């Protein structure tokens, strides 16, 4: 995922100046996707050149004029394309941005992507648990290098458990939301 997609999601939620967008990133999207003010302004400039966003100059009393950015049709098209596109190696940050933007594209495609990632994490978790059972049948007796290897494996297990739990929570909530819409 590129910063452009996170910006498209944020500006689709609400138009704003570069400063406002940077502040929003710090308080919301920035919890799972970080970007400096300089990165945001640099990407906004490129997005204006590409026609993805438009910048309207707004006069301010006693302060310099500000540019307020809104998503244009090419930007909406790009956001819809990206939301529908499978992301084979998407991490939690990309999935979070896709989930946040699901209402601006094909929410069903985003839900399918969530399911696919949940299944992949469940498979990895099962593999880790098989390794744990096979290689570390008595973890309480481990010392030194074996203990360290076991602890690394346990870290992997915990990460995968967390991912599976989070993605299943999303699937359940999306399914309930879908049922409410019927």
C-alpha positions in Angstrom: 0.0 0.0 0.0 1.1 3.5 -0.7 0.5 6.6 1.4 -1.7 7.8 -1.4 -4.3 5.2 -0.5 -4.4 6.2 3.1 -4.7 9.8 2.1 -7.5 8.9 -0.4 -9.4 7.2 2.4 -9.0 10.1 4.8 -10.0 12.7 2.2 -13.0 10.6 1.2 -14.1 10.7 4.8 -13.7 14.5 4.9 -11.9 17.1 2.7 -9.3 19.2 4.4 -6.1 21.1 4.2 -2.7 19.4 4.3 -2.3 20.6 7.9 -5.8 19.2 8.9 -4.9 15.9 7.1 -1.7 15.6 9.0 -3.5 16.2 12.3 -6.1 13.6 11.4 -3.3 11.1 10.6 -1.8 11.8 14.1 -5.2 11.0 15.8 -6.7 8.2 13.7 -5.1 6.7 10.6 -1.7 7.4 12.2 -2.5 4.9 14.9 -1.7 2.2 12.3 -0.1 4.2 9.4 2.5 6.9 10.2 3.5 9.7 7.9 5.4 13.0 8.5 3.9 16.3 7.5 6.5 16.6 4.8 5.6 13.2 3.3 1.9 14.1 3.3 2.5 17.4 1.5 4.9 15.8 -1.0 2.3 13.1 -1.8 -0.6 15.6 -2.0 1.3 17.6 -4.6 1.8 14.5 -6.7 -1.8 13.5 -6.2 -2.9 16.9 -7.5 -0.7 16.5 -10.5 -2.1 13.1 -11.2 -5.7 14.4 -10.9 -6.5 12.2 -7.9 -7.3 15.2 -5.7 -8.1 18.8 -6.3 -6.8 21.7 -4.3 -9.1 24.7 -3.7 -7.4 27.8 -2.3 -9.4 29.3 0.6 -8.6 32.8 1.8 -8.1 33.3 5.5 -8.2 36.6 7.5 -4.8 37.5 8.9 -3.3 34.2 7.8 -1.9 32.8 4.6 -4.4 31.2 2.2 -4.8 27.5 2.6 -5.4 24.7 0.1 -8.4 22.4 0.9 -8.0 19.0 -0.8 -10.9 16.9 -2.1 -10.9 13.6 -3.9 -11.6 13.8 -7.7 -13.1 11.1 -9.8 -9.7 9.7 -10.8 -8.9 9.4 -7.1 -12.2 7.7 -6.4 -11.5 5.3 -9.2 -8.0 4.5 -7.9 -9.4 4.0 -4.4 -12.0 1.6 -5.7 -9.4 -0.3 -7.7 -7.1 -0.6 -4.7 -9.8 -1.7 -2.3 -10.9 -4.5 -4.7 -7.4 -5.7 -5.4 -6.1 -8.6 -3.4 -3.0 -7.8 -1.3 -1.0 -11.1 -1.0 1.4 -9.7 1.7 -0.8 -7.1 3.3 0.1 -6.5 7.0 -2.4 -5.3 9.6 -1.7 -1.6 8.6 -2.9 -2.1 5.0 -5.8 -4.2 6.1 -6.8 -1.5 8.6 -6.7 1.2 5.9 -8.7 -1.1 3.5 -11.3 -1.7 6.2 -11.5 2.0 7.0 -12.1 2.7 3.3 -14.5 -0.2 2.6 -17.5 2.0 2.3 -15.9 3.9 -0.6 -15.5 0.8 -2.8 -16.4 -2.9 -2.9 -17.0 -3.8 0.7 -17.5 -7.4 -0.3 -14.0 -7.5 -1.8 -12.6 -6.1 1.4 -14.5 -8.7 3.5 -13.1 -11.5 1.2 -9.6 -10.1 1.7 -10.1 -10.1 5.5 -11.2 -13.8 5.3 -8.3 -14.7 3.1 -5.8 -13.2 5.5 -7.6 -14.8 8.5 -7.2 -18.2 6.8 -3.5 -17.6 6.0 -2.8 -16.6 9.6 -4.8 -19.6 10.9 -2.6 -21.9 8.7 0.6 -20.3 10.0 -0.7 -20.6 13.6 -1.3 -24.3 13.1 2.2 -24.8 11.7 3.7 -23.0 14.6 1.7 -25.1 17.1 2.8 -28.3 15.3 6.4 -27.2 15.6 5.9 -26.4 19.3 4.4 -29.8 19.9 7.1 -31.6 17.9 10.2 -29.7 19.0 9.3 -28.5 22.5 7.2 -31.1 24.2 8.5 -30.1 27.7 8.9 -26.3 27.6 9.3 -26.0 31.4 12.6 -28.0 31.2 14.2 -25.8 28.5 17.4 -23.8 29.2 19.8 -21.7 27.1 19.5 -21.8 23.3 16.5 -24.2 23.3 14.6 -21.8 25.7 15.5 -18.9 23.5 14.3 -20.7 20.3 11.1 -21.7 22.1 10.4 -18.1 23.2 10.8 -16.9 19.7 8.4 -19.5 18.5 5.9 -18.5 21.3 6.2 -14.9 20.1 5.2 -16.1 16.6 2.3 -18.1 18.0 1.1 -15.1 20.0 1.3 -12.8 17.0 -0.7 -15.2 14.8 -3.3 -15.8 17.6 -3.8 -12.0 17.8 -4.1 -11.7 14.0 -6.6 -14.6 13.8 -8.6 -13.2 16.7 -8.7 -9.6 15.2 -9.6 -10.8 11.7 -12.3 -13.1 13.0 -13.7 -10.2 15.0 -13.8 -8.1 11.8 -15.5 -10.9 9.9 -18.2 -11.3 12.6 -18.9 -7.6 12.7 -19.0 -7.3 8.9 -21.4 -10.3 8.7 -23.7 -8.7 11.4 -23.6 -5.4 9.5 -24.5 -7.2 6.3 -27.4 -8.9 8.0 -28.7 -5.5 9.3 -28.6 -4.1 5.8 -31.0 -6.9 4.6 
